[in-house]
Amino acid sequence: MVKICCIGAGYVGGPTMAVIAHKCPSIEVAVVDISTSRINAWNSDQLPIYEPGLDDVVKQCRGKNLFFSTDVEKHVQEADIVFVSVNTPTKTRGLGAGKAADLTYWESAARMIADVSKSDKIVVEKSTVPVKTAEAIEKILTHNSKGIKYQILSNPEFLAEGTAIQDLFNPDRVLIGGRESPEGQKAVQALKDVYAQWVPEDRILTTNLWSAELSKLAANAFLAQRISSVNAMSALCEATGADVTQVSYAVGKDTRIGPKFLNASVGFGGSCFQKDILNLVYICECNGLPEVAEYWKQVIKINDYQKSRFVNRLVSSMFNTVSNKKIAILGFAFKKDTGDTRETPAIDVCQGLLGDKAIVSIYDPQVTEDQIQRDLTMKKFDWDHPIHLQPTSPTTVKQVSVVWDAYTATKDAHAICILTEWDEFKSLNFQRIYDNMQKPAFIFDGRNIINVEKLREIGFIVYSIALPGSSIVQGGGPTEVILEQLRLRARTNGGSSLFSEVSSLNHSVLDGYDVEGKKFGQRKTAVEGSLLCFRQRCPLYF
């Protein structure tokens, strides 16, 4: 029986090995980790990660040909194929700090493999690693080999959290990179034989090591680039009155482009996109390609800009302050159908609000209070270190409460921010929510998932990402659209003085607005008079 061992029981190692065990009953699969709590969770009814379909796969195989253990050395020693799926965080100090991948855990794993191995092994890179990592690992293993032969393969994962099990069952492609020597090709074939038990042969691609390593970074960079591209267009749509959903639909109908990853939002998150692009930037810089590095930096800059733009719009729309105002955060995970919060835009949004002394109430169906508090207090990049090396008792942010239903989160709130596109948020009883909120009641939809028209009819002031009219309150008309555009342009181009005047104008207008629409006539007159004044004083903005 072929034996496989995977070092690392995280988001990649656990699901991948569970599916291999499920599809290959003749292979014994062991997933090992030095974190006792994580392994205990994998052996319990409450798995350490949430992924649709994962529970069923694990329960069918666990104890038969799928095992989770902290006895790392035993299982590595017995394995024919060793997958390494350890953390590769961004370096926080030293050469390449803030960009380069920290390979400390990878090197430690390689040295341990060399120490305990008593038979030839195939070592597979499953973590996302910089180009030429295999060469470094190869040196460590061969210089400590004691006569044992190793073949290094690169087998990057291309999973999307939330659909990882389906992606594993029916992958677009499986990529295997290896040396082009006879021994290297034999190792490639051995791993190919594993996947061929359920993946069509034409979807199993083989390349050299360096191409496989770079393909993973390139794939994530391209996906992130698409998100930043549509988010950049969303800013232009808001400035011109275009509808970003119509623009992205029209663009996506071009078969050369396609429709995926063209949904405007508050920004991208997840463990890979930013980290891999920073890694790519560093590799470009090290190889004397500053122009290429600068190009990829812009993808992250636009993502950061989109998140800060979202917070700025929220604060300025609420009369330029959220101090001591309750803001309900619906969704903290970086996307729906996962409990993963790594690099989630919700962290930046919450920190921006907390910096303005807001009171934040958070609800997410899959993220624990401990994880949220940890994320809001953790230093940048610390999230990607093994869980046992992270603070065991995160500092509690007093201005933050974590609740377990949307209605509690939104009770007495001044505004709602939708930051994760969970399906349940689309079917909430928004009339009930509105009745229990402070007035005027704001909704800032960072995922464009709610029906703006219906919420306006209820009485909400709604802001979405680049949807025309999303910020018009009940009874609104063209003048409100112009006023909103004026306010946004003033913030961007007019300096603090003009922005302050516009914000105070917005404050006075809204203060005199009856949410039942009884004073619409007065409000319309006030807006038109104010616009006339600004047209005369600031013609540049019209």
JOWOZI-V253455 format. One line per field, one symbol per residue. ss: DSSP state (H for helix, E for strand, L for the rest). phi: phi as a letter, one per 20 degrees, with the letter a starting at -180 (. if undefined). psi: psi as a letter, one per 40 degrees, with the letter a starting at -180 (. if undefined). A space follows every 50 residues. Layout:
ss: ???
phi: ???
psi: ???
//
This chain:
ss: LLEEEEELLLLLHHHHHHHHHHHLLLLEEEEELLLHHHHHHHLLLLLLLL ELLHHHHHHHHELLLEEEELLHHHHHHHLLEEEELLLLLELLLLLLLLLL ELLHHHHHHHHHHHHHLLLLEEEEELLLLLLLHHHHHHHHHHHLLLLLLE EEEELLLLLLLLLHHHHHHLLLLEEEELLLLHHHHHHHHHHHHHHLLLLL HHHEEEELHHHHHHHHHHHHHHHHHHHHHHHHHHHHHHHHLLLHHHHHHH HHLLLLLLLLLLLLLLLLLLLLHHHHHHHHHHHHHHLLLHHHHHHHHHHH HHHHHHHHHHHHHHHHHLLLLLLLLEEEEELLLLLLLELLLLLLHHHHHH HHHHHLLLEEEEELLLLLHHHHHHHHHLLLLHHHLLHHHLLLLLLLLLLE EELLLHHHHHLLLLEEEELLLLHHHHHLLHHHHHHLLLLLLEEEELLLLL LHHHHHHHLLEEELLLLLLLLLLLLLLHHHHHHHHHHHHHHHHLHHHHHH HHHHHHHHHHHLLLLLLLLHHHHHHHHHHHHHHHHHHLHHHL
phi: .fddcdeodefeffffffffffecfededcdcbeeffffgffededffcd bgnfgfffffdfndcccdbeeffffffefecdedcefcfffdbmfngncf feegffffffffgffdfcbfbdddfdffcffnfgfffgfffffcflnedc cecdcfecedfocffffffcffaddcdbfefgfffffgfffffffffbdg gfeeecbfgffffffffffffffffffffffffffffffdnfdfffffff ffffffdnefmcefbfpebnfdgfffffffgfffffdmcfffffgfgfff fffffffffffffffffemmbcgmeededdocffbfmbdfdflfggffff fffffemfddddcbfcdefgffffffdffgmffeeggfeegfcffeeffd cdcdbffffefmfebcdedceggfffdfeffffffddfdfedcdeecldd efgfffffpfedcdeldgnfeeegnfbgfffffffgffffffdenfffff fffffgfffffeeefenfdggfffffffffffffffecfged
psi: hhhhhhhhfaddddddddddddegeehhhhhiiehdddddddeaegieih hheddddddddhecehihiegddddddeidhhhhfiigihieiahehedi hhfddddddddddddeheiiihhhhdihiiheddddddddddefdfeihi hhihgiifihidfddddddgidihhhhiieiddddddddddddddeeehi deehhhaidddddddddddddddddddddddddddddddeeihddddddd deehdedieiffhiaeiiaiedddddddddddddddefgddddddddddd dddddddddddddddddffeieheihhhhhhdieiifiehehfhdddddd dddddefihhhhhheehidddddddeeiiheddeiideeihdgihhhdeh ihifiddddeheidihhhehfhddddeigddddddeiiiihihhheefei hdddddddeihhhahfhheeehiheiadddddddddddddddeeiddddd dddddddddddehheeedfddddddddddddddddddgdde.
//
